[in-house]
Amino acid sequence: MKKLHILYTVLVSAAVMTSCKTPQATNMTDRVKLQLPSKFQKDSVAGTSATVTPWRQFFTDSALVSLIDTALANNQDLRITVQQIAIAKSGVLSQEGLMMPTVSGGGSVGVSKAGRYTSEGAGNATTEIKPGKSMPEPLMDYQLGATADWEVDLWHKLSSSKHAAVEHYLATVDGRNAVLSSLISQVAENYYQLLALDNKLDLIHQYIDLQKKAVEIAKIQKKADADTELAVEKFEAELAKARADEYTLKQQITESENSLNLLLGRYPTQIDRNKAAFLSTNLQKVTTGIPSELLNNRPDIRQAEHELASAKWSVEAARKEFLPSLNISATLGLDAFNPTYLTQLPKSLAFSVIGGLTGPLINKKAIQANFQTADAQQIEALYEYDKTLLTAYSEVCTLMSKIDNLDRYYQLKKEESQKLDQSINIARLLYMNSRCTYLDVLMDERDALDAKMELLDAKAQQLSSVVDVYRSLGGGQNPVKE
């Protein structure tokens, strides 16, 4: 009867604890994830499937490819993400370990003496270990054995935590791919910007040579009384301005080189590059495909999706903290007051098995706070996912429009530059024949220089926009996940 009473008490206690209601997470069905449109803005019909070209095929400049390889090997941000992946992977292993029993082994030596006028002391005094041999005093205790502890995953709380850790690990992998894609595009954009600056510097050098000749001609014209000292001073002032612009460009080149070296993970040094064919450089045409492909191609979207899934599992794990936990502890070993008796089996054999069902009853504020935090983080992760999706779609639409407009802008600037070159030759002939003033020549030369500078800027922006579209569609990432 006594055993039945104990069993009945245990069952009733378990029933009371398991009947405790757990709080419900925010209903996520009311917060549906955003759906991408069927086509990109300005597309008349839904786009066809697009394939993302590997970056080694997309970039054909050997100097640029070499720089990207250096960046992939040395960039500090990329190395940091590799360590973040290792940390997240260790988190998965930690959660797996919590689901398995913990077994430890060891030995101990102790001594104790009970007071004579206690129940234990009186019992020891009247107890004989063997006939005619009393219990030793003080009493030694030698133990050798193993202990096992195991929390049974009764409500799948531990497995929920493991799922959350796995999703976070996958998010860090895609986070690395996002950094990788961004790094490749940054190296390419800085490289093209550097080439544009190199060509601008060459253009300034040509302009300086022209202004030197113009000064000499103005002096000759003055000696021949065909012009005044004012013309000489104006041409000399324009020459000084061009020389000042030369040093400004040199500083910009230095800053651009240092920025690129920083991406490459090295100290400032000379950047090997080929500036000769900059204006004729063309990258592969990028097709947008259909917007839904962004879900699979863009690593930042996949990262946000994994983080959302991780937050969902974290809410489940936090909710199940309100339920009772089943813990089992067991010990098995040898125990004796004299080490010579440890080998006398089975008398020295000792074991115990304890199973306990425990759950929170009073003062659950800490658990409630953890649950509320996890629930809020889940909603935050959903908003982050929506924001990433909106950003990705808007980015592609903006960049595609930018590419079209830059193409038209570049062609018009090219035409403008050609026309101004022709006008300069005419203005010089007219000036030599006193048919126009030095101011007309200066204005034509200055306009031609500005047009060529703007043409170089337009080419750099054109290449940068193509690189950005390539990245925004998921190009440049590592196809093999860690």
C-alpha positions, -999 to +999 in steps of 0.1 A: +000+000+000+028+024+008+044+019-026+011+024-043+006+057-024+040+069-034+034+060-070+000+077-069+016+109-055+042+110-082+017+106-110-006+133-095+023+157-092+034+150-128-002+155-140-005+189-122+028+201-136+021+190-172-013+206-171+003+240-166-005+262-197+024+275-217+021+310-232+014+313-269+038+331-293+026+359-315+004+346-343+028+349-372+001+341-398-011+376-393+023+388-403+027+371-437+062+374-453+063+397-483+059+381-518+081+393-547+063+406-578+063+384-609+085+408-629+108+437-623+097+473-627+094+484-664+095+448-676+065+443-700+064+406-692+078+384-666+115+378-671+130+345-681+153+325-659+187+340-655+220+322-647+246+339-625+280+338-642+310+329-620+331+359-612+362+346-629+342+345-662+324+378-656+357+398-651+382+393-679+409+418-668+438+396-656+450+424-632+415+427-617+412+389-613+446+389-595+434+416-571+402+398-563+422+366-556+443+386-532+413+401-515+397+366-510+428+354-494+436+383-471+405+405-465+399+408-427+361+411-429+360+378-448+383+362-422+360+374-395+330+358-411+349+324-413+353+326-375+316+335-371+308+303-390+331+283-367+314+298-336+279+290-350+290+254-358+303+250-322+268+262-311+252+233-330+277+208-315+269+222-280+231+217-285+238+182-297+258+175-266+230+187-243+207+160-259+231+132-249+238+118-215+268+132-196+290+104-182+319+112-159+342+089-140+366+093-110+374+083-075+373+098-041+387+093-006+370+105+026+369+101+063+341+106+088+333+101+125+299+103+139+292+114+175+289+085+199+256+097+212+239+099+178+219+073+160+246+068+135+274+067+161+254+043+183+247+020+154+283+019+143+295+011+178+272-020+180+278-031+144+304-058+136+319-059+101+329-095+107+323-117+137+344-103+164+355-072+144+338-039+152+332-010+127+364+010+125+365+045+139+371+070+123+354+055+092+373+058+059+354+058+026+370+048-008+350+052-039+357+044-076+330+046-103+311+065-129+282+090-128+257+096-156+232+125-160+206+129-187+178+153-194+152+135-214+140+156-243+104+151-231+088+180-249+114+184-277+128+215-260+164+205-266+157+196-302+141+230-308+172+247-295+193+225-318+171+235-348+176+271-339+214+266-337+214+249-371+195+277-388+218+303-372+248+283-386+233+283-421+226+320-417+263+326-409+273+306-440+251+328-462+264+358-443+299+349-454+287+345-490+271+380-488+304+395-476+322+376-504+299+389-531+301+425-517+339+422-514+343+412-551+321+440-563+339+466-541+373+455-554+360+458-590+344+492-585+375+506-568+397+492-596+376+508-623+375+541-603+413+539-601+416+534-639+393+564-645+416+586-623+446+573-642+431+584-674+421+617-659+457+623-649+469+615-684+443+639-697+455+667-674+490+661-686+479+665-722+460+696-712+491+710-695+511+705-726+485+723-746+484+752-723+522+755-724+520+758-761+492+782-758+514+804-735+542+803-760+519+813-788+503+841-768+538+854-761+547+853-798+514+870-806+522+897-781+556+903-796+540+907-830+515+931-815+487+908-825+477+904-788+481+919-754+498+910-721+463+901-708+461+871-731+495+858-719+484+861-683+451+844-689+468+814-706+494+813-678+466+813-652+449+784-670+482+765-670+486+770-632+450+758-627+457+727-647+489+720-627+469+724-594+443+699-607+472+675-615+481+673-578+445+670-568+442+639-590+474+625-577+460+627-542+428+610-553+448+582-569+468+577-537+436+576-516+419+552-541+450+529-541+450+528-503+413+520-502+418+492-526+448+479-506+427+479-475+402+456-492+431+434-502+442+432-465+477+447-471+496+478-464+496+506-491+516+496-521+515+501-559+485+486-576+492+468-609+467+478-635+461+483-672+446+518-679+451+518-716+418+502-727+396+517-700+372+535-723+368+503-744+362+480-714+328+463-715+314+438-691+290+410-699+254+420-702+234+409-671+199+396-674+176+401-644+155+370-648+125+367-626+123+383-591+116+350-573+151+339-583+165+364-558+153+341-530+177+315-542+205+336-556+210+364-531+229+353-499+215+382-478+179+370-484+188+334-476+206+347-445+175+366-434+153+336-440+176+313-419+176+339-391+138+339-392+136+302-390+162+302-361+140+328-342+110+306-347+127+276-331+141+298-303+105+308-295+095+271-293+124+263-270+116+293-247+079+283-246+088+247-235+108+261-206+075+264-188+070+226-189+086+202-164+119+186-171+127+149-167+162+143-154+178+109-148+209+104-127+227+071-122+259+061-104+278+028-106+310+020-088+329+004-060+326+017-024+344+004+008+360+017+040+392-002+032+407-002-003+415-039+000+377-046+001+371-028-033+378-059-052+355-081-032+325-082-056+296-080-054+298-068-017+317-036-027+294-029-056+273+003-052+248+019-076+219+043-076+193+055-102+172+086-096+146+100-119+131+135-112+104+155-128+107+192-120+089+222-133+086+259-125+057+268-101+065+302-084+084+332-097+086+324-134+095+360-143+129+350-157+114+323-180+086+347-190+111+374-199+132+349-220+100+339-238+089+375-245+124+383-257+124+353-281+089+362-293+100+398-300+131+386-318+110+364-340+089+394-351+120+414-356+135+387-378+104+387-399+106+425-404+143+421-413+134+395-439+108+418-454+132+447-454+159+426-471+134+415-498+122+450-504+158+463-506+169+436-530+140+442-554+142+480-553+180+477-557+177+457-589+150+480-604+171+511-596+203+497-610+187+484-642+172+519-648+206+534-640+224+512-665+200+523-693+203+560-685+241+558-682+243+541-716+225+570-732+244+596-711+278+580-721+270+581-758+259+617-757+290+627-737+312+608-762+295+628-790+299+661-771+336+654-766+342+647-803+324+679-813+344+700-788+377+685-801+368+697-835+358+732-822+392+735-804+411+730-837+389+756-854+393+781-825+431+778-826+432+784-863+410+814-859+431+827-830+463+824-850+446+845-878+432+870-853+397+859-861+388+852-824+400+861-790+421+840-766+390+838-744+372+818-771+401+794-773+403+790-735+366+783-732+366+757-759+396+740-744+381+741-709+348+727-722+366+699-740+385+690-709+354+690-688+336+668-713+364+643-714+365+642-676+327+636-675+331+609-701+356+591-679+333+595-649+304+581-670+324+551-680+334+544-644+298+547-633+287+525-662+311+497-652+302+502-615+265+499-622+270+467-641+290+453-612+263+463-588+236+446-608+257+415-610+261+415-572+224+424-566+214+393-586+235+371-565+267+370-585+302+368-570+294+345-541+311+312-533+292+284-549+305+259-523+291+264-488+314+259-458 
